[in-house]
Amino acid sequence: MLQSLHAALLTAQANFLAHWWLYLSMPLIAAVIGYVTKIVAVRMMFQPLEFVGIKPYLGWQGVIPRKAEKMASVAVDVITSRLITVEEIFARLDPQQIAAEIEKPMLGAVEQITREVLSQYQPGLWELLPNFARERLIKRVQAEAPQVVAQVMAELRSNIGQVFDLKHMVITALLRDKQLLNRVFSEVGRKEFRFFGHSGLVFGFIIGLVQMLVWLFYQSPWILPAFGLFIGFASDWLALQMLFHPKQPKKILGLTYQGLFLRRQQEVSRDYARLVADQIITPANIWEAVLEGPASDRLFALVQKHVEKTVDEQAGFARPLVAFAIGSRQYQQMKQTVTEKLVQTLPKTLRHVDGYAEGAMDIRNTLQARMQKLSPEEFEGMLRPAFKEDEWSLIVVGAVLGFLVGELQTFIMLH
């Protein structure tokens, strides 16, 4: 037995000396396999934005763009259940301050609306009125406009759940701009993805050393493909595990270990909150969702209620005469027209509120502070679940690429 072992060692030594450059290339090639499979895995998470190939199975779409709706849904559920609520956001807005912020652009809009509506429903009377009477009427309507806005905003704030759907807003924003969703994950996890690629070099090199030793003693056509498959599979799997495990810090041989994402909770929370507050849950997006979202008809009804009340109050004792002069039906239509035109001006006038609303809502600081206080389990739940089910596909691709490179190595070694 010793003689057989000695003979095997001599044979292995001879083979190594005869083909030393091929043997030394094995751990290097294995390191490259580990690295390339990680880079491919990361790219597959983000690209392409749209499905490329023949649907439904022959082709690929980036994991994150493909899961945009689910990821947005998970993010909103976590944000609203653990971090901040829509009611809390809007409770920070002062209706009187909002009215003051948009008073100047609103006055111009009210003047235009008054002229257009009165010219439409009572053109002869409006043209006969002297200028001072027209201006007095316009100023009287303008004087009421800020208060109407304040009343609408106060009621909107109290019933925000009925007119604003945060989940719909976020999902719409991310489906409309999938590159934005990619940015959220790529920027938040930039250090982890960099580690992911570098870990492939280390894991691949270590496994490649074992591969080299095995090939010295047992040169079979299946060895190199098998090792390539194992390198691609194991290095991808290990790297993914190291991103989120262990959840709690653990000491091993005097060193403290924790999942890379979880270890950087403070920094990740800061970046995540910044991107969400600056790109997704912004005042502009919120106003758009309120004015054009699935519950916008409720906002219209709310505005109409206050506008009609104000028009009736302005008409005062003359209301029956006005209604008689233009007809009751036209009088109701006139109030509805005023509402429609006022709602049409809101997207433009509400832009003047963005600066105040951003500071008052304070979404970035709120999200950051509360994310940083989440438990490791809760924190992982914000970042991983939406694409966890597709981790297997990234690992399989790494294994397949490793297998193909192993086949190429076998061809080179045996020919």
N, C-alpha and C positions, 0 to 999 in steps of 0.2 A: 504493500500500500504506500509506504514511504517512497519506494522507487517510482511508483506511478505518479505520485505528487511531485517528486523531483523532476521527472520527465516533463510533466505538464508545465511546471514553472520555467524550465529551460525553453520549451516550445513557445510559451507566452513571451519570454524575454526576447527570443529570436524574432518573433513576429513584431514586437514593439520596436526593436531596433531597425527592422527592415522597413517598417511603415510608421515610424514614430510621428510624422507630421499628420497622418490620418487619425491616429489615436488621440493626439493632443487636440485635434480639431473637434473631437466629439463633445467635450464639455463646453467648448466655445459655441458650437452649433446648437447644443441644447440650451445654452443661455439665450441665444438669439431666438430659438423657438419660444422659450418662455416669455421673452420680451414682446415678440411680434404678436403672439396670441393675446397678450394683455392689451396691446394697442388696438388690435382688431376688435376685441371685446368692448373696449371703451367707445370706439367709433360706432359699433353696432348699437350701443345704447342711445346715441344721439342722431345717427344718420342712417338712411336718408329721411328727410322730413315727411315725404309722401311715399306710399308703397311703390316699389319698383319690382316688376316681374309680372307674373300671371296670377291673378287672385283666384282663390283665397290663400293657397298654400305655397305656390312656386314663386318665391320672391321674398323680399324683406322690406320692413320699415323700421326705423329706429324704435327701440323699446319705449323710450320716453314720449316721442311724438305719437306713437300708436296708442299709448295709455294716457293721452292728454286728459280725456274726460274723467277717467278714474282717478288720476293723480290730483286733478283739481278738486274733485269731490272729496278725496281723502284729506287734502290740505284744508279745505273749508271746514269739514267736520271737526278736525282737530283744532283749528283756529277758533271756531265758535264755541266748542265745548270746553276748551281748556285755557284759551288765551284771551279772547275778547269777543263781545257780542255786538250785533248791529245796534241794539238798543243803547248799549253803553257808548258806542261811537257817536250816535246822533244826540244823545243826552248832553254831550259836551258842546253842542252848537247852541248859541244864543240867537233866538229868532229875531230879536231887535237888532243885534249886531249884523246879521245877514241882511236885514232890510236896509240898514245904514250902508253896508258895503255896495249894494246894487242900486241904491237910490238914484244916483246920477244917470247911469245908463237906462234905468227903468223909467225915469221921467220922460226921456226922449221917446221911448217906445210907447208910453201911455199917450203922449201927444199925438203921435202918428196914428195909433189905434182909434183915438177919439175922432180925429178928422175923418178917417176912412169909414168908420161905422156910421157916423151921423150923415156923411155925404151919401152913403149907400141907402140908408133907411129913411132919411128925410132931406133929400138933396135941395128941394126948393127952400125949406125953412132955414137950412144951414147957410145957403148962399145969401139969403136976405138979411141974416144977422150981421150987425156991424162988427168990425174987427175987435173992438174992446169987449164986446159980449162973448165973442168966440174965445178970446184969450182968457176971459174970466172963467168961462165954463171949463176950459182945458185945465187952468190952474186949480180949480176946485177938484177936478177928477185926480189931478196929479197929487194933490195934498192927501188924498185918501189912499193912493197906491202903496206907499211904504207900509201902512198899517195892514192893508190886505195881505201883503207879502209876509209880514210878521205873523199874522193870524194863520195863514196857510202853513208856514214853517212850524209854528207851535203845534198845530194839529198833526202835521206830517211827522214830527218828532214823537208824538204820543202814539201814533199808529204806524210806525215805520215798518213793522213786520207785514203789514197789509199791502204796502206799496213798493217795497224793495226786497228783492231776492238776491242775497249776497252770493249764494252758490251759483245761481244762474249767471250772475255778472262775471264771476271768476272763470267759470267754465267757458263762457262766451269769449272772454278776453284771451284765454290760452289756446282755444281751438282756432281763433282768428289769427293768432301769431304763435305758431308752435316753436319758432326760434326763441321766443321769450321764455317758454317753458324750459327749453334746453339751457338757456342762460342761467336760469335759477339753479338748476342742478349742477351745471358745469362750474359756475363761479363759487357756489357754496362748497362743492366737493373737489375743488381744483387740487388741493394738496393730497387728498386721498387717491385721486385718479393718477397723480404723478407717482405716488408710492406704488400703486397697482402695477404700473409699467416697470418700475425699477425692481419690484419684488420678483418679477418674471426672470430677470437676469440672474438673481441670486439663487432662486429655487431651481431654475433650469441648469445652472452651472453645477450645483451640488448633485442633482440627479444625473447629470451628464458624466460626472466622475464615476458614479456607480455603473452607468452604462458602459463606460470605457473598460472598467475592470471585468465586467461580465463578458464583453466581446473578446477580450484577450484570451479567455478560457473556453468560450463557447460561441463559435461563429455560426449562427443559424440565421437564415433569411428573415425570420419573424422577430428576432431580438430588437433590431433598431426601430422598426415600425411600432412595436409594442411599447418600447421606451418613449418614443415620440408621442404616442397617444397618451401615455401616463404623464409625461411632462406637461402636455397641454391641458390635460384634465386636472391633475393634482395642483399645479401652480395656480390655475384659475380659481379652483375651489378654495385653496388655502388663502389666497389674496382676498377673495370675497368675504371669507369668514373673519379675517383679521380687521375688516372695516367695521364690523359691528359686534365682535366678540373678543373678550368677555364684556358683558354689559357693565358689571361692577369692577372697579380696580382690583386686581389680584397680584399678589407677590409670588414670584417664582425665582428661586435662587437669588433672593435679595433685590430683584428688579420688579418694578411695578408695571403690569400690563393692563391695557384696556383697549377696546375697539377704537380705531383711529377717529371715526366720526364722533364717538361719544367722548373721547378724551378732549376733543376740540369744541365741546358744546358751547362754551362762551363765545368763541370766535365765529363758529357756524351760525349761532343765534343772531349775532350782529349782522352778518352778511345776508342771511335769509330775511330778517326783518327789513333791512334796507331795500332789498330787491322787491319784496312784496309791497312795501309802502310806496316806493318810488315808481313802480311799473304796473302794479296790479290793482291794489285797493287804494286808488288815488281819488281825490275829489272829482276830477273830470270824469273818470269811469263811473263813479257813484252817481253823479248827476245824469249821465247818459243812461244808466240802468234804471234810474227812477223815472226818467222822462220817456224812455223807449222800451223798457223791459216788459215782461208779461203782465205786470200789474199797473201799467201806465194808465189804463182806463180809470182805475181808482183814484189816481192823482188828478186826472182830468175832472172827475166828479167832485173831488175835494175843492179844486180851484173854482169850478163852476158855482159851487154852493156859496163861496165867499164873494165871488164877483157879482152874482145875481143879487145877493143881499146888499152889496154896496150900491149897485145901480138903482135898486128899489129905494134905498135910503136917500140917494141923491135926487131921485125924482120927487121924493117927499109927497106933499099933498097933491102935487100935479100929476102923480103917477096915473090915476084913472083917466085924466085928460090926455096924457101922452099915449096911453094905451088906446084910447078912443081915436086919437088923431092918426095913428099909424096902424091900428088894429092889434088886438090882443095876441094873435098868432105871430105877427111880425115883431111885436114887442118881446116875446119869448125868444124868437129867432135872433133878435138883436143882441140879447144878453148872451146867447150861446155863441154868437159870432165874436163878441168881445172876449169870451173865455178862450175860444180857439186861437184867436190872434195873440192873446197874452201868453198862452202856452207855447206858441211858436217862437216867441221872443226869448223864452227862458234859457235855451241852450247857450245863447250868446251872452245874456245878462249874467248868468250864473258863473261864467268864467271869471268875473270880477270877485267872486267869493273864494276862489281856489286858495289864495295865499292865507286868508284867515282860517278857512276850513282845515287846511293841512296842519297849521299850528294848533288849532283847537282840538282836533281829533287825536293828534299825537300818536298816530298808529305805529310809527317806527319804534319809538321808545317803549311803547306799551308791549308790543310783540317781543322785542328784544329782552326786556326785563323778565317777562313771564316765561319765555322759552328757556332762558338761562336757569330758571328755577324748576324746570320739569325733571322728573326722575329719569334715569337712563332708559327705562322701558318706555316711558311716554315719549321721550325724545327720539328714540329709534322709530317709534310708531309714526312719526311725522315724515320720515325720510325714506323708509325702506319698503313698507307693505305694497305700494302701488306697482313696483316693478320686481318684487321678490319672486313672483311666480314665473318670471321669464329668465331668472338667473341660470336655470338649467340649459337654456338654449345657448347662452354665452359660453358655458362650460363645454357643451358638446362641440361647438364650433372650434374652440381651442384644442380639443382632443382630436378632431378631424384634421386640423392643420398640422398638428404634431405628428399624426400618423403619416400624412403625405410626405412631410419632410423626412421622416424615418425611412420611408420607401426609397426616397432619393439617396439617402445616405447608404442604404444597402446596395443600391445599384453601383455607387461609386466604390464602395469597399470591396465588392466582389468582382468588379470588372477592371 
